[in-house]
Amino acid sequence: MPIIVNLDVVMAKRKMSLNELSDKVGLTLSNLSILKTGKAKAIRFSTLEAICNTLDCQPGDILEYVDQ
C-alpha cells in the first residue's frame, strides 16, 4: 500500500503509549491499533485532528505517501 502510517514513530517520539493516546483521543484501543498497524481502510478527519492535537504534530507526520 502506498500510504504508510507512522503513528507508532510519532508516539515513540512523544513517549506516549497506545493506552494513553486512546484515553486522550477517545478512541478504542482496537481502532487505534488497526490504524497504527496500517490495516485501516480510512480515517475520519475528526480522528486525525484529535490525534494530531494530542501528539502535537501535523497529518504529514503520521501519514506518508510512498510511490511504488
C-alpha positions in Angstrom: 0.0 0.0 0.0 1.5 3.4 -1.0 0.2 5.1 2.2 2.4 4.4 5.2 1.2 5.1 8.7 3.9 6.4 11.0 1.7 6.7 14.1 4.0 4.4 16.2 7.0 6.6 15.3 5.3 9.8 16.4 4.0 8.1 19.5 7.5 6.9 20.4 9.0 10.4 19.9 6.3 11.8 22.3 6.8 8.9 24.7 3.1 8.1 24.6 1.6 4.7 24.9 -1.3 3.4 22.9 -3.4 3.3 26.1 -2.6 6.9 26.9 -3.4 8.0 23.3 -6.6 6.1 23.4 -7.7 7.8 26.6 -6.8 11.3 25.4 -8.3 10.9 21.9 -11.4 8.9 22.9 -10.9 6.0 20.5 -10.9 2.4 21.4 -7.6 0.5 21.6 -8.6 -1.8 18.8 -9.4 1.1 16.4 -6.1 2.8 17.2 -4.2 -0.5 16.8 -5.8 -1.0 13.4 -4.7 2.5 12.4 -1.2 2.1 13.9 -0.5 -1.2 12.0 -1.6 0.3 8.7 -4.6 -2.0 8.3 -7.2 0.8 8.4 -9.0 1.5 5.1 -10.0 5.1 6.1 -9.6 7.7 8.8 -12.0 10.5 9.6 -10.7 14.0 9.6 -12.0 14.5 13.1 -10.0 11.5 14.3 -6.9 12.7 12.5 -7.4 16.1 14.0 -7.7 14.7 17.6 -4.6 12.6 17.1 -2.6 15.5 15.8 -3.8 17.7 18.5 -2.9 15.2 21.2 0.5 14.4 19.7 1.2 18.0 18.7 2.1 17.0 15.1 0.9 17.5 11.5 -1.1 14.9 9.5 2.0 14.5 7.3 4.0 13.3 10.3 1.5 10.4 10.7 0.7 9.7 7.0 3.3 9.3 4.3 2.8 8.6 0.6 5.4 6.3 -1.0 5.3 5.8 -4.8 5.7 2.2 -5.7 
